[in-house]
Amino acid sequence: MTTETRTHVPAPSVAGPPDDGLDAARVSWSTAGRLILDGVDVTAPAGAVSGLLGPNGSGKSTLLRVLAGVQPPSDDGRDDGARVVFAGADLLALPRRRRARTLAFVEQEASTDLPVTVLDAVLLGRIPHRSPLAGDSADDRAAARRALDAVDAAGLADREVTTLSGGERQRVHMARALAQEPALILLDEPTNHLDIAAQLDALRILRALADRGVTVLAALHDLHLAAQHCDHVVLLSGGRVVAAGAVGDVLVPDVLDPVYGVRTEVLTHPRTGRPVLTFSPR
């Protein structure tokens, strides 16, 4: 198996920061008569790393897929339908190609059985930036290699995706999203399958993107990682938003205990001053 380095490389450049972040309202989705999202309102500020949190089955993945335009919101019968606005543009109304120039979506279990190399997989992120019949340009290949460098996967460029481990594939999917040079990036469990050092690298990449003005919204399962790395969090439970705001306001016992069914204690990290969470059964 290929040995990967852990040296952090700055994230690829982006076209420019949007005027404001993501603002979605009244997002509902149901299947087979079961309501999964119930009129969700969610914001993600530009220049910040926002964490989408909640127990299993709370609707995190579904919400990201609706925000990304992968699946349309359901008509919940309200007078006003769902609204998903980013930098003044209605994302739900944008043509697919234009939306792909604006946002990138990293799904949790994206996979392929096609015998393509890692570099070719990452180059798929450049499709929105070229004409439909054009091949890969030198600029496209340079952007793809920068994206691979940013996720410490340059050494995988010539490997076939089907030969990679779960963690390596996750890095490739993240690189493909970075190659799009998005102004908004949505990620579903971007630290899934990664070891501790790789998790920290992934979150440092998201921080670098946010520092460049990119709006970052990532579903995270690990509340410890969210407490240490997010600026803003949205907590879902049962398809509804329970709380949203700064980490220090949301990741507190009064909010977390009823949602997760645990007893939470909040300590303070001696170096960063960030909250450190510990849990015990109720």
C-alpha positions in Angstrom: 0.0 0.0 0.0 1.2 3.5 -0.8 2.6 5.4 2.1 1.1 8.9 2.3 2.8 11.9 3.8 1.1 14.2 6.2 2.6 17.5 5.2 0.0 20.1 4.8 -0.1 21.9 1.4 -2.2 25.1 1.0 -5.6 24.5 -0.6 -6.1 25.5 -4.3 -7.1 29.0 -5.1 -10.7 29.9 -5.7 -12.3 32.4 -8.1 -13.1 34.8 -5.3 -15.2 35.0 -2.1 -19.0 35.4 -2.4 -20.7 38.4 -1.0 -22.5 36.3 1.6 -22.9 32.7 2.6 -25.5 30.0 2.3 -29.1 30.8 3.4 -31.7 28.0 3.1 -35.2 28.0 4.4 -38.2 25.7 4.6 -36.4 22.7 3.3 -38.5 19.6 3.5 -38.1 16.1 2.1 -40.1 12.9 2.5 -40.1 9.4 1.1 -42.8 6.7 1.3 -44.9 8.9 3.5 -42.1 9.4 6.0 -41.0 13.0 6.7 -37.2 13.2 6.8 -36.7 16.9 6.8 -39.4 19.1 8.3 -39.1 22.7 7.1 -35.4 23.1 7.9 -33.8 26.5 8.0 -30.0 26.6 7.8 -27.3 29.1 7.3 -23.5 28.8 6.7 -21.5 32.0 6.9 -18.8 32.8 4.3 -15.3 32.5 5.5 -16.3 30.0 8.2 -16.3 26.3 8.7 -19.8 25.3 9.6 -20.6 21.9 11.1 -23.8 20.0 10.4 -24.4 17.8 13.4 -26.9 15.4 14.7 -27.5 11.7 15.6 -27.8 9.0 13.0 -31.0 9.4 11.1 -31.4 13.1 11.9 -31.4 14.1 8.2 -27.9 15.5 7.7 -27.1 13.6 4.5 -30.5 14.2 3.1 -30.2 18.0 3.8 -26.9 18.2 2.0 -28.2 16.4 -1.0 -31.1 18.8 -1.3 -28.9 21.8 -0.8 -26.5 20.5 -3.5 -29.4 19.9 -6.0 -28.8 16.2 -6.1 -32.5 15.6 -5.1 -35.3 18.2 -5.1 -37.0 19.3 -2.0 -40.5 18.0 -1.3 -43.6 20.1 -1.5 -44.7 20.3 2.1 -47.9 22.2 1.3 -46.7 25.5 2.8 -47.5 28.7 1.0 -43.8 29.4 0.4 -41.7 26.5 -0.9 -38.1 25.8 -0.1 -35.5 28.5 -0.7 -31.7 27.9 -1.1 -29.8 31.1 -1.7 -26.1 31.5 -2.1 -24.4 34.8 -2.8 -27.7 36.2 -4.0 -28.4 33.3 -6.4 -31.2 30.8 -6.2 -29.3 27.5 -6.2 -32.4 25.4 -6.8 -33.2 27.4 -10.0 -29.6 27.5 -11.4 -28.8 25.3 -14.5 -26.8 22.3 -13.4 -23.6 23.4 -15.2 -23.7 26.9 -13.6 -24.5 25.3 -10.2 -21.4 23.0 -10.6 -19.2 26.1 -11.1 -20.5 27.5 -7.8 -20.6 24.5 -5.4 -18.9 21.1 -4.9 -20.4 18.2 -3.0 -18.4 15.4 -1.4 -20.7 12.5 -0.6 -20.0 10.0 2.1 -20.0 6.9 0.0 -19.2 8.1 -3.5 -17.6 5.2 -5.4 -16.9 3.9 -8.8 -16.1 0.5 -10.3 -14.7 2.0 -13.5 -10.9 1.5 -14.2 -9.9 5.2 -14.1 -6.8 6.6 -12.6 -6.9 9.0 -9.6 -5.8 11.9 -11.8 -8.6 11.3 -14.3 -11.1 11.0 -11.4 -10.0 14.4 -10.1 -10.1 15.9 -13.5 -13.9 15.3 -13.5 -14.0 18.3 -11.2 -12.9 20.5 -14.1 -15.8 19.6 -16.4 -17.9 22.7 -15.4 -15.0 25.0 -16.4 -14.6 23.9 -20.0 -16.9 23.5 -23.1 -18.7 20.2 -23.4 -16.5 18.9 -26.3 -13.2 20.2 -25.0 -10.6 17.9 -23.6 -8.4 18.4 -20.5 -6.2 21.6 -20.8 -2.9 22.2 -19.2 -4.6 24.5 -16.7 -7.1 21.7 -15.9 -4.3 19.2 -15.2 -2.4 21.7 -13.1 -5.6 22.4 -11.1 -6.1 18.7 -10.6 -2.5 18.2 -9.4 -2.8 21.1 -7.0 -6.0 19.6 -5.6 -4.2 16.2 -5.1 -1.3 18.0 -3.4 -3.7 19.7 -1.1 -5.1 16.4 0.2 -1.6 14.8 0.4 -2.5 12.4 -2.4 -0.1 13.4 -5.2 1.5 10.0 -4.9 -1.8 8.3 -5.9 -2.2 10.1 -9.2 -1.4 7.1 -11.4 -3.2 4.5 -9.3 -6.6 3.2 -10.4 -9.4 4.3 -8.0 -10.6 0.7 -7.6 -7.3 -0.3 -5.9 -7.5 2.4 -3.2 -8.5 1.9 0.5 -11.6 3.7 1.8 -9.5 6.5 3.3 -7.6 7.0 0.1 -10.8 7.2 -1.9 -12.1 9.8 0.5 -9.0 11.9 -0.2 -9.6 11.6 -4.0 -13.2 12.6 -3.7 -12.2 15.6 -1.7 -9.5 16.5 -4.3 -12.1 16.2 -7.1 -14.3 18.8 -5.2 -11.3 21.1 -4.8 -10.5 20.9 -8.5 -13.9 22.5 -9.1 -12.5 25.6 -7.3 -15.9 26.1 -5.7 -17.2 29.1 -3.8 -19.4 26.8 -1.7 -18.4 23.3 -0.6 -20.7 20.8 1.0 -19.2 17.6 2.6 -20.9 14.6 4.0 -18.7 13.1 6.7 -15.4 14.2 5.1 -13.4 12.5 7.9 -15.0 9.1 7.5 -12.5 6.2 7.1 -9.6 8.5 7.9 -7.1 8.0 10.7 -6.5 10.7 13.2 -3.7 12.5 11.4 -5.6 12.4 8.1 -8.8 13.7 9.9 -6.8 16.7 11.1 -5.3 17.3 7.7 -8.8 17.3 6.1 -10.1 19.8 8.6 -7.0 22.0 8.0 -7.8 22.0 4.3 -11.4 23.1 5.0 -10.0 25.9 7.3 -7.7 27.0 4.5 -10.6 27.2 2.1 -12.7 29.2 4.6 -9.8 31.6 5.1 -9.9 32.2 1.4 -13.6 33.1 1.6 -15.1 29.8 0.6 -18.4 28.8 2.4 -17.9 25.4 4.0 -20.7 23.2 5.4 -19.6 19.7 6.5 -21.7 17.0 8.2 -19.6 15.7 11.1 -20.3 12.7 13.2 -17.6 13.5 15.8 -18.6 16.2 18.2 -15.0 16.5 19.4 -13.8 17.4 15.9 -16.6 19.9 15.5 -15.8 21.6 18.8 -12.2 22.0 17.9 -12.5 23.0 14.3 -15.9 24.6 13.5 -16.8 28.3 13.8 -20.5 27.7 13.4 -22.7 24.6 14.0 -26.2 23.5 13.1 -27.7 20.7 15.2 -30.4 18.5 13.7 -32.7 16.0 15.4 -35.6 14.2 13.9 -35.4 16.3 10.7 -35.6 19.6 12.5 -33.0 22.2 13.6 -32.6 22.1 17.4 -30.0 24.8 17.7 -27.6 26.8 15.5 -24.9 29.3 16.2 -21.4 29.6 17.6 -19.8 26.4 18.9 -19.7 27.7 22.5 -23.4 28.4 22.4 -24.6 25.1 20.8 -22.2 22.4 22.1 -23.4 22.7 25.7 -25.1 20.1 28.0 -28.5 21.7 27.9 -28.6 21.3 24.1 -26.7 18.1 23.6 -28.0 15.9 26.4 -31.6 15.6 25.2 -30.6 15.2 21.6 -28.0 12.4 22.1 -29.3 10.9 25.3 -26.0 11.3 27.1 -24.6 13.4 30.0 -22.1 16.0 28.6 -19.4 17.8 30.4 -17.6 20.7 28.8 -13.9 21.4 29.6 -11.6 24.0 28.1 -8.6 23.1 26.0 -5.5 24.5 27.8 -3.8 25.7 24.6 -6.6 26.7 22.2 -9.3 27.7 24.6 -11.8 25.7 22.6 -14.4 23.5 24.3 -13.5 19.8 25.0 -16.5 17.5 25.3 -16.7 14.4 27.4 -19.7 12.1 27.5 -21.2 9.5 29.9 -24.4 7.5 29.8 -27.5 9.1 31.4 
